[in-house]
Amino acid sequence: MVSIPHLASFEELHAHLLAQCLADDQRQVNGQAMTIGEAWEIEKPCPAAAPRAGSQCRVTVPVRLTPYSQVILDTNHYSVPADNAYPIIW
């Protein structure tokens, strides 16, 4: 939860966001040996290859709705709006 910045223009917003990103580069994630900025400098020269044209950009799999209005995919839990939720019939 972050408070909403009150800024006068898009230029001011851009400067604010840039300052926040640069500050975050100095942050060290718990359990990591280097800062976010140091990790980015290592990763930056090795961009992932662009997907080939027509590549599949989604995965469709059957999922089961939990009692908490969530579906589980791999190890992630995704919330589903309760009014749109319906159980998947196997």
LINQUIVEN-V626696 format. One record per residue. N is the residue number from 1. RES is the residue in three letters. BURIAL is b if it has 16 or more other ideal C-beta (glycine too) atoms within 10 Angstrom, else e. Layout:
n=N res=RES burial=BURIAL
n=N res=RES burial=BURIAL
//
This chain:
n=1 res=MET burial=e
n=2 res=VAL burial=e
n=3 res=SER burial=e
n=4 res=ILE burial=e
n=5 res=PRO burial=e
n=6 res=HIS burial=e
n=7 res=LEU burial=e
n=8 res=ALA burial=e
n=9 res=SER burial=e
n=10 res=PHE burial=e
n=11 res=GLU burial=e
n=12 res=GLU burial=e
n=13 res=LEU burial=e
n=14 res=HIS burial=e
n=15 res=ALA burial=e
n=16 res=HIS burial=e
n=17 res=LEU burial=e
n=18 res=LEU burial=e
n=19 res=ALA burial=e
n=20 res=GLN burial=e
n=21 res=CYS burial=e
n=22 res=LEU burial=e
n=23 res=ALA burial=e
n=24 res=ASP burial=e
n=25 res=ASP burial=e
n=26 res=GLN burial=e
n=27 res=ARG burial=e
n=28 res=GLN burial=e
n=29 res=VAL burial=e
n=30 res=ASN burial=e
n=31 res=GLY burial=e
n=32 res=GLN burial=e
n=33 res=ALA burial=e
n=34 res=MET burial=e
n=35 res=THR burial=e
n=36 res=ILE burial=e
n=37 res=GLY burial=e
n=38 res=GLU burial=e
n=39 res=ALA burial=e
n=40 res=TRP burial=e
n=41 res=GLU burial=e
n=42 res=ILE burial=e
n=43 res=GLU burial=e
n=44 res=LYS burial=e
n=45 res=PRO burial=e
n=46 res=CYS burial=e
n=47 res=PRO burial=e
n=48 res=ALA burial=e
n=49 res=ALA burial=e
n=50 res=ALA burial=e
n=51 res=PRO burial=e
n=52 res=ARG burial=e
n=53 res=ALA burial=e
n=54 res=GLY burial=e
n=55 res=SER burial=e
n=56 res=GLN burial=e
n=57 res=CYS burial=e
n=58 res=ARG burial=e
n=59 res=VAL burial=e
n=60 res=THR burial=e
n=61 res=VAL burial=e
n=62 res=PRO burial=e
n=63 res=VAL burial=e
n=64 res=ARG burial=e
n=65 res=LEU burial=e
n=66 res=THR burial=e
n=67 res=PRO burial=e
n=68 res=TYR burial=e
n=69 res=SER burial=e
n=70 res=GLN burial=e
n=71 res=VAL burial=b
n=72 res=ILE burial=e
n=73 res=LEU burial=e
n=74 res=ASP burial=e
n=75 res=THR burial=e
n=76 res=ASN burial=e
n=77 res=HIS burial=e
n=78 res=TYR burial=e
n=79 res=SER burial=e
n=80 res=VAL burial=e
n=81 res=PRO burial=e
n=82 res=ALA burial=e
n=83 res=ASP burial=e
n=84 res=ASN burial=e
n=85 res=ALA burial=e
n=86 res=TYR burial=e
n=87 res=PRO burial=e
n=88 res=ILE burial=e
n=89 res=ILE burial=e
n=90 res=TRP burial=e
//
